């Protein structure tokens, strides 16, 4: 039974779902890093919110860990590069708190515009300072949304409903999607110049970190108001404070900070600043939603192999997983075969998906092929880290697709280019679910792969098959299947033989000594 640790306080529904799905679960919120490090090796999955820090040190200690699930959207507390290198899938729940966070951004915009927090405190203190809290209308104002994804698009929709003009900066926002949302797509500098309000809804990346800085603030309209319910690192807090003090920025509403928990901050105490303690996802509905989603996603991954909202590997839906399963087996066999027979440094890999295979979600298949290809060299390689490892080693991986109806209804062809040669291998599925190797180095054959195989290349000469059979028979090695192919008479030939047990070193040497043998490789699958 797979085992999951919930290390942060989470809705009870998460643990209930794990148990309903047959996953053993422990709930241990509030552990110290040392306590987590001591026990994490027992678990296949780790479910967190924002308190647990899944550092490289923790991940290194998690020897059985396969997946980290973040109940929420931000994964600043997970070392994704370390997880990827360790072959751990990292997933979040980007949709569970989207509405809640968007509504909080709108609420912050209202609070900032009408001085609601300060007016509330003043009124409850027995004052009646009506003239002090003169506000501004949202109607007719321009809202600039930076990041128009899940949350940003909801904010834009709500702002359109408030009769605001909405402009958006997002490199991935298509003109068609902008039209559908009723927003104007702008370049960043144009948005800065036109917006009365700016709301941030983008993750932290190299291009967005510190995006609200002195240089960009200078490009904004005097009197602009800034709302940040995304990530603290998007704003240079010192630059924002200076702009608030000068009056260039009329106000700011912040739910997130560079350092959290924010027990103190240079922006605290300023009259034109509204702050909340990272409440964007803090509604009853959102907490239940993300808990349900993370438990379902992690269970699906651990039990059936489907991948949803992963940040470091391709997604595979629950519907796709059964369809892809035989293809995954074929992909594993092709990659493993090529990796075991390749004896020099790999420069590039080309994967061709033909026929029915061309219409599949091929990203996981490509990852599995690369995993099999590199496995003879690296004992830590897996589906998650394979593409990263290939890139780090300078291996160029390309994919192509062709829906032509050839000799086979579905086909995966793998071409490996090394320092000395290019080797091709192709495979198909018989009956829709039985993998077969059908071509090696341009030589046609139909071979079923077993746990122990012997691959021999030789010159096609009379008597070779009998001599090979004699060597194996004299060693007590039973042949399960025997597959042959050749380019032409007396040309290069291939034998791919399934045997019932591994060959001894002596038997392998005797096969190599046979006349006309060019290469001998024992293979394990």
N, C-alpha and C positions, 0 to 999 in steps of 0.2 A: 504494500500500500504506500502510495506517495504521501509525503508529509510536508505541511506548510506551517510557517511561523507568521503570526500576525503580531508585529512588534510595536505598533502604535494603537492608540485608542481609536476604535472604529465601530460603526454600527454593528450590533449583534447579528444582523442579516448576513454579513460576510461569512462568519464562522458557520452559521446555519447552512448556507449554500455549499460551502466546502464539504460539510458532513453529509448533506443530502446527495452530493455527487460521489461519495465514497472516498473522499480525501481526508486523511487524518490531519487535525489542526490543533495547534497550541496557541493560546492568546497570552502574550507576555509583554504588555505595554510598559514603558518606563524603564527598560533595562539600560544600564550603563554600556558604553562601547565595549568595555572589557567583558561584561556578562554576555553581550551579543556575540562577540568574537569567540567566546568559549563554547557556545552552544550551536552556532550557525552551521557547523559541519554536519549536523544531524538532518538538515532539511533540504527538500527539493525545491521549495518555493519560499519567497519572503514577501509578505504584503506589508506595505508601509504607507504612511501619510507623509507629513513633513518633518516630524520630530526625529525619526531614525535617520542616521547618516550612514548610507551604504558606501563606505569609503573603499579605497583600493585594499587597505589592510583587512577590512571585514570580508571583502570579496575573495581575497587570497585564502582566508581561513574557511571559506564556504566550499568545501571540496565536493559536495554533492549538489550544489545549487544549480538549478536549470533556469529559473525565472524570478525576476523581481517585478512585482506589481505595485505601481503607485496609485493609490486611491485619490485621484486628482490630476491636474494637468501638469504642474511644474515638477521637474525632476532634478532641480538643483542639488538635492540631497543624495543623488545617486551618481557615482562615478561611472558614467556610461562607457568611456574608453576602457577602463579597467574591466568592467563587466563584459564588454565585447571581446576583449583579449582573452578573458577566461571562458568565453563561450556561453555567457549567461544572457538570456533574452531579457530586455527591459521594456516594459509596457506601462502605459498610463491610461487614464480614462478621460479623454479630452471633452467628451460630450456631457458627462454627468453633472457638471457644475457650470456649464456654459450660460444657461439662462440666469442662474443665480448671480454669477459674476457680472454679467451684462447689466442686470437690474441694479446691482450695487454701484456700478459706474454711473448709471443714470441718476441714482439717488444722491451720489456724491456731487454730481453736477448741479442738481437742484439745491443741495445744502450749501454749496459754494456760492451760488447765484443769489440766494435769499438769506444768507448768514444764519441758517437755522440753528447750528450748534450754539453759537454765541448768543443768539436771541433767546434760545431756550434757557441757557444758564442765567442770563440777565433777568428774564421774567420770573424764574423760580427763586431768584434772590430778592424779589420784591421790588424790582425796578420796573419802570415803564418807559423804555428808551426807544420809542417808536421811530423817531427821526434818525437815530444812530444807525439803524439797520436798513438803510435804503438799498434795495436790490436791483437786479436787472432781469429782463425777460429772456427766456430761451427762444421765444417765437421770432422767426426771421433771422436768427443768428446762424453763423456758419460753424459747424462742428467738423473738425479735422480728425479723422480716425486713422491712426497709424497701426496698420495690421488689421486686415479685413477678413480674418479667418472665421472660426466657429463663434468666438465671443464678439469680435469686432463687427461681424455682419449683423448680429442681434442688436448690438448698440446702435448701429446705423439704422436698422429697421425701426427701433423705438424712437430714435431722434427724428426720422422722417414723419412718424406719427405725431410728433410734437410740433410739426410744421417748421422744423429747422432745415437749413440747407446743409447737406452732408457731402463732404469731400473725403476721399480715401487715398492713402498711399500704401500700396502693397504690390511688390514686384510680381506676385503670383495671381493678382486679381485680373481676370480677363475682362475685356470690354463688355462681353455679353453678360457676365455676372454682375458687373457694375450697373448696367442698365436694368437688370432684374431687381437689384436692390434699391434702385433709385438714387444712386450716388454718382458723383463725378470723380473719375480717377485722375489724380494729379501726381506730378513729381513732388518729391519731398520739399524742396525749396518753395515751390508754388503753394503747397499746403501751408507751410509756415507763414507765408506772406498774407494769406487770405483768411485764416481761421480765427474765429473769436474764442473758440474752445478747442483744445487738443486733448484727445483721449487715447491712451496707449494700450494696445492689445497685441503685442508682439512678444515672442520669446527672446531670451538673451542669446544673441549670436555675435560673431565678430563685427558684423555690420550694424547691429542695433545697440550694442553695449554703449552706455553713456550718450545715447542719441540726443538727449536733452542736456546740452552743454552750453557754455557761454557763447560759443560761435553760432550755434543754431538759434539760441534765444534771441540774439541780435537780429536775426532774419524775421522774427515774429512781429505781428502787429502790436503796437503799444496797447496795454490793457488786456492782453490775452489771458485766458485762464486754463490751467493744465490739470488734467485728471490722470492719475496713474493707479490702476487696479491690476496691473500685470506683474512686473518684476521690478524690484528695487533698483537693480543695476542699470536700468534704462535711464536714470536721472542722475546727473552730477549734483548732489545735494548742496554743495557749497555754491555752485553757479546759480542754482535756483534761488537760494537764499539772497544772494546779491541782487538778482533781478526783482525779487519781491520787495526788497528794501528800497530799490530805486524807483519802483512803481511801474517798470516796464511790463512785468507780469502782475496782473491785478490780483490773482489768487491762485492757490493750488489745493487740490484735494488728493490726498495720498492714503492708500490702503497698504502700501508695501514700501519697504525701506531697504537700504543697502545692507544694514546689519539688523537681523531679527533674532530674538525678540528685541524690539526697539524700546528699551527702557529709558533711553535718553537720545536726543537727536537735535542737531542745530536748528531744525525747523520748528521744533516744539515751542509753543508760547507765542508764535506770531499770529496776529489778529486775522490776517488774510490767508490762513492755512487751516484746512479741515483734515483731521487725521482719524483713521480707524485702525485697529490692530489686525490687519490681514483677514478681513471678514468676507472677502469676495465670495468664498464658497461656503460661508457659514449660515446655511439654512437647514432646517430639518430634512427637507426634500432632497437637497443636494448631497448631504452626508449619507443618506440611505442609498441614493442613486449610485454614487461612486463606489460605495462598499459592495453593492450588488454587482456592479460591472467588473470590478477588479477580481472578485471571487469567481465570477463566471468565466472571465478571460483566462485567468490562471488555471482553472480547472480544465478548460478546453485545451489549453496548451499541454498540460501535464498528462491528460488522459487520452486525447485523440489527435494531438498534434496541430490543431488549428491555431493560427496566430492573428490576434486582433490588436490594433493600436500599438504595435511594437515600434520602438524607436531605433533599433539596431539590427533589424532583420525584416525580410519581406513578409507581408501579411498573407495568411491562408485562412479562408473562412471555413466554418464548420461544414458547409456544403461542399467546398472544394476538397477538403482533406481526404474523404474516401476516394474521390476520383483521382487525386494525385498520388495516392499511396502506391499503386503499382509502378507509376512513373518514377516515384522517388526510389524505389528498389532498383529500377533499371538505371537511373542516373547514378546511384551509388556504385553499381557494378561497372558501368562505363568508366567513371572516374577512378575507381580503385584499380581496374585492369590497367588503364593507361599509366597510372602512377607507379604500379609495380614493375612494368616492363620498360619504363623510361629510365635511362641510366646517366643522362647528362642534364645540365641545367635547363630549366624550362624558360623560354622567352615569351611565348604567347599561347593562348588557348582560344580556339574558335568553336562555338557550340551552335549547331544548326538544328532548329526544330522544324520538322516537316510533317505535312498532313495534319492529322488530328492534334498532334503535339503542339503545333503552331498556335492553336487557339486557347491553350492553357495559360494559367498563371505560372510562367516559367521561372520567375525569380528564385523561388525556393529550390527548383530543380538545378539551376545554375550553381547555387550555393552548395548543394549536395555534391555535384560533380567536382567542384573545386576542393571540397572537403576530402573526397575520395582520392583525388589526384595528389594532394599534399600529405595525406595521412602516412605514407611510408617514410616521410622525412620528419614529421612533427606529431608527437603523441598527444598534443593538446588541441589539435585542430578539430573544429566541429562546424555545423551548419551556420552558427551565428558569426563566428570570427573568420570563417574561410575567405570571404571577399576582402576583408581588411588585411589579412595575412598575405594574400596574393598581391594586393596593391603595394604593401610594404616591401615585398620582394621584387617589385618591378615586373610582375607578370601581367601582360596585357590580355584582358579577358573581353571578348566580343561575342555578341549573340546575333543570330539572323533567323528569319522566319520565312517559311515557304509552304503555302497550303496546297501545293501541287499533289496530284494523285499519282504516285509512283508505284513501284513494286509492292510497297507496304502502305497500309492506310495511315500508319503513324511511325515516325522514325526520329531518333535523336542521333546526330552525327557529331563526333568529337574529333577535332584536329589539334594535335599538340606539336608545336614547333620548338625544338631545342636548339642548342648550339650547333648541332650536326645534321639534323634531319627534321622532317615533318611526318608524323605518324597519325593515321586516321583509324577510328573505330566507330562502328555504328551499331545501334540496337533497336529493337522493336518490342511490341507486346503481342504475343500469340493469344488469341481468344480474349483479348482485352485486358488481361491481368497477369500473363506469364512472360517475364522478361526473357529475351533471347538476344545473343550477339549474332549479327548477321553479316558483318563485314569487318575485316581487319586488314589494314594496309592495302586496301583495294581488292582483297581476296574475299570472295563470297563464301559464307558457310552459315549454318544455323546451329548455334551452340547454346545449351542450357548451362548456366553457371552453378557450380556446387561449392561446398565449403573448401575443398582442396582441389586445385587444378594444376596441370602442368602445361606450360606453353613452350612449344619448340618450333623454331624456324630452321629450315634445312633446304638443301637442293633436292629437287624431285628426282630421286634415283630408285630403281627397282631394289627391293629388299629392305628398304629403310624401315617400313612399318613393322615388318617381322622382327627386325633387329631390336627396335625399340620395345616391342611387346615382350621379347625374350628377356631383356634387361629388367623390365618391371616384374615379369613373372618370376625370374630367378630371385628377386629381392622380396618376394611375397607381397607385392603391391597389387591389389585388385583394381581393375579398370571398371569404372561405372559407365562412362560414355566416352566415345572416341570420335572427334570431329576433325575433318581434313579439308583442306582447300589449297589451290595453287593458282599462280598467275597463268602459267602455260606449261606444257610438257617439258620436263627437265629444267624448269625455271624455279623461282622461289616458291616454297611450299610452307604451309603452316599446319601444325597439329595442336589441337586444344583438347586436353584429355582430363576428364574428371576421375580422380582417384579416391579411394576410401580412406587414405591416411597420408600423413606427411611423408616425404621422402627423406631417407637418411642422407648424410653428407656423402657417404660412399656410393649410394645408388645415383645420386645427382651427378657425381663425378663420372660414373660409368656412362650415363646418358650423354654427357658432354663429350666423351671420347669417341662416340659413334661417328662413323664416316659421314661427311656432308652436313654435319650439324653446324649452324651459325650462331644460334642463341638458345639457351635453355633458362626458363624462369619458373620456379615453383610459385604458385599464387595461392593466397588465402582470402576468403570472402566471409 
